[in-house]
């Protein structure tokens, strides 16, 4: 048997999201992860199409505090803050 038990038991949904975001940041430091808060009734407008989404939600739905910046974007933002 070559399978592994990857079950994760968490009390809170936020804990799972935090683990997933940390894992993404660790494994994909050259990519950004945008997190959106889309109203449920509009969610199907952005359903997954094969490996990519056919369109992104409007910028007003972007949850900046929840999103993960790539290393490059993080450094650029840090420099911008330093010069402001």
N, C-alpha and C positions, 0 to 999 in steps of 0.2 A: 504494500500500500504506500503510494507516494504522496498522499495528501497530508496537509498540515491543518491543525486546528487553529484558526485565526479568529476565534470568537473574542469579542470585546464587550465586557459588561460595564455599563456606565449608568449612573443614576440620572444623569441630566443630558439632554440632547446637545446642549452647548459644549459639554465635555467631548463628545464625539466630533463635533465640528472643529474644536480646537486641535484635537489629535490629527484630524485629516489635514488641516491647514499647516500644522507643523511638519507633517510628513511630506506634503507638497513642497514646502519651502526647502526642506532638506534634500529632496530628490530632484528638484527642478529650479535651482537657484537662478538660472538664466531666463526663467519665464515668470510672468505675472499671473496671478489668479484673481480675477475680478469676481466679487461677490455682490449679487443684486438682491434687493428685496422687492420682488414683483408681486402685485396682488394676484391671488389665486386664480381669479377669473381670466386673467390675461396670460397666465403661465403657459397654456397650451400653444400660444402664439410663438413661443420660443422653444418648442420641443426639439429634442435632439434629432439630427439628420445624419445618420451614419456616425462618424467620429467627430463631427463638428456641429455647431449650432448654425442654423440658417440665418439668424439675425441676432443681434444683441439688443437687450432692453435699452430704453432711453437712459441717458446719463443721470436723470433725476432719480432713478432707481438704484444707482450704484451706492453700495455701502462702503465708503472709503476706509472707515476704521476696521472693517472686517476683511478687506481685500489684502492680498499679499503682493508686495512689489518685488520685481526681480532685483537682483543685486545691483545691476546697472541703474535702474530707476531709483533705487534707494539712495545710491551714492549721488546721483544727480539732484535729488530732492534735498539731501543733506548739504550739498554745496550751495544750492539756491537759498536755503534757510540761513546759511552762514553769511551770505552776501546781502541779506535783507536787513 
